[in-house]
Amino acid sequence: MKYLKRFIVLLTLFTATACNKLDIAPVNILKDEEVFSTDAGVGAYMIPIYANLPIEDFRYNFSDGFNAFPAFPALGLFTAELLQIDYVFRGSIESGSFGYWPYGDIRKINYFLEALPKNSSSFSQAQVNAYLGEAHFLRAYFYFDLVKRYGGVPIAKTPQDPFNSTPEALRIPRSNEEDVYKFIEEELNQAIELMPDIAADEAVKGRANRNVALALKSRAMLYAGSIAKYGSIQLNGLLGIPSSQAQNYFQKSYDAAILLEGKYTLYRANADKYQNYVNLFLDRNSSENIFIKDYKYPERTHSWDALNIPKQFVSGYGSFINPTLDYVELYGTLKVNDDNGNPIRFDQRVDLFKDVEPRLRATVILPGDTFRGDVIDVQRGIYPTYKNGDESANNAVLKTAGSTDVLYNGKRVVGLSGMGIGGSTGTGFYVRKYLNPNLAQADLNLWRSDQAWIDIRYAEVLLNKAEAGVELGTSNAAAKALEAINDIRDRAGAVSLQPAQLTLNAVRTERRKELAFENHSWWDNRRWRVADKEFNNRIYKVLYPYYVFDENKYIFKKDDDITKSRFTFQVKFYYEPIPGNQINKNPLLVQNPLY
């Protein structure tokens, strides 16, 4: 299709030029018939809207917003997935509100939906439908990000004119949370009806089509079902969804996921399950990618590698995100002591992890594992000798240091990648997911990375199907749920679950393992209404590797995070506060409870 090819060119141009000016006259000085009657004009109008989608990617900061730098603090800090090297951001869980209120973008979409049909004589009906479908998808995406933050928000379906309207005419009250979810569903249903069904291997992964809309519907309806089942009605319905609607929304999420069967497959390009899982986050042609946010060096980049590479590879930056022992032990308890409570001796640090899932190794860099051809040297100190059962004597002889230059009988006291030195891991682990092992040493610096962020991938759709299926509780849905979970576990290198093991908790744990560091767990904990229970004065756990000099062995100790940072999630954080500046403009807005 001619319009599709031209739009791809425009998308490529946007990726290649970032914020640079497109080779087209500014839209605001063109007439509608000039903007909305050509492929190029429509593309130029829509590209900035795509760019402003609230995608929580490498450059998302929960307190500063989208396209921020640094992309920290990260949401995983408040889910026990990770700690951050910068202690400033430890010790409290915030609502995450930065005043997000994207009604400027929503107005642009509303204007597009109104203006395109009036100026579409040069397009076929299929072209018009495709463009309108994209607009409905984009509007649904913005509203979904609003409703998951605030609950009910104002629904604006037509473009407001701020220049020729009274302030009173511009003020729209908040709709009920359920009505917003119904609106999102309507928008996505229109997008699904209007947009073409493009094969996964032919789709532009950063642009919407029918299947992308189905995937977003599966996500949004799952959230609505959870809010209905686990939330409560507040502010006369501005917050919450009647519990009677839970099964209805779970069914809609499940049905949308079912419709994507055969459209995508889990990434299995490499027979080695560890390397395969590493590659799925780096391969732009992955069969699993549904919707991505692309980057391209040198014009549009991020700093994921520079900020997260193990300390031994860089003199600055690195190690901002440290996966916790809490996350690692979602895969099973690490046995570091024998039955008498004494540390088990290991010839190599990596021996502790010899039986872990390939997916864990591909998600987290473990002490002593290999990355970029080097053994990752994580060590907190040296015991000249270690006497079982005599901790006071062991503590007295323990050697630690604040520099990798300090030696004990010719051996480094602290590993090249820490612990206990500036810029190194504080938990014993480094993030592995999304790191590019082939990035040149000289490029381990800020603004040199260009991995695409995968906003929606098929594994999430399968997890949506599994969760919704278990919530529905029918035999057919349970069978489909088990099939979906075991597809994911097979790719991960895990043992398949048996039917009796398919519980809601098992599905949730699988979701936390599979989607770690992808900014899902924060929202999952909120929609499940478990965050205030899981994070009540909680201290995250870390793993300390030590070397026993006279035995030439390694031991491990589990402990609290050395800073004793405590994380508590307040009930009010299940919703963010409506931005105060918006309430000042619009007195019809009602503030959320406890703010």
Sequence and secondary structure as in RCSB ss.txt:
>XXXX:A:sequence
MKYLKRFIVLLTLFTATACNKLDIAPVNILKDEEVFSTDAGVGAYMIPIYANLPIEDFRYNFSDGFNAFPAFPAL
GLFTAELLQIDYVFRGSIESGSFGYWPYGDIRKINYFLEALPKNSSSFSQAQVNAYLGEAHFLRAYFYFDLVKRY
GGVPIAKTPQDPFNSTPEALRIPRSNEEDVYKFIEEELNQAIELMPDIAADEAVKGRANRNVALALKSRAMLYAG
SIAKYGSIQLNGLLGIPSSQAQNYFQKSYDAAILLEGKYTLYRANADKYQNYVNLFLDRNSSENIFIKDYKYPER
THSWDALNIPKQFVSGYGSFINPTLDYVELYGTLKVNDDNGNPIRFDQRVDLFKDVEPRLRATVILPGDTFRGDV
IDVQRGIYPTYKNGDESANNAVLKTAGSTDVLYNGKRVVGLSGMGIGGSTGTGFYVRKYLNPNLAQADLNLWRSD
QAWIDIRYAEVLLNKAEAGVELGTSNAAAKALEAINDIRDRAGAVSLQPAQLTLNAVRTERRKELAFENHSWWDN
RRWRVADKEFNNRIYKVLYPYYVFDENKYIFKKDDDITKSRFTFQVKFYYEPIPGNQINKNPLLVQNPLY
>XXXX:A:secstr
 HHHHHHHHHHHHHHHHTTS  SS  GGGS HHHHTTSHHHHHHHHHHHHHTS    TT BTTTBTT SS  S G
GGGTTSEEES GGG S           HHHHHHHHHHHHHGGGG TTS HHHHHHHHHHHHHHHHHHHHHHHHHH
SS     S   TTSS HHHH      HHHHHHHHHHHHHHHHHHS    GGGS TTS  HHHHHHHHHHHHHHHH
HHHHH   BGGGTB   GGGHHHHHHHHHHHHHTTBTTB     SSSHHHHHHHTTT TT TTEEEEE  BTTTB
 B HHHHHS GGG SSS   EEE HHHHGGG     B TTS B  BSSGGGGGTTS HHHHHHEE TT EETTEE
     EEESS  TT HHHHHHH B  SSTT EETTEESS TT SSSTTS SSS EE TT  TTS GGG STT B 
  EEEEEHHHHHHHHHHHHHHH  HHHHHHHHHHHHHHHHHHT     GGG  HHHHHHHHHHHTTTTT HHHHH
HHTT HHHH SSEE EEEEEEEETTTTEEEEEEEE TT  EE   GGGGS    HHHHHH TT    TT 
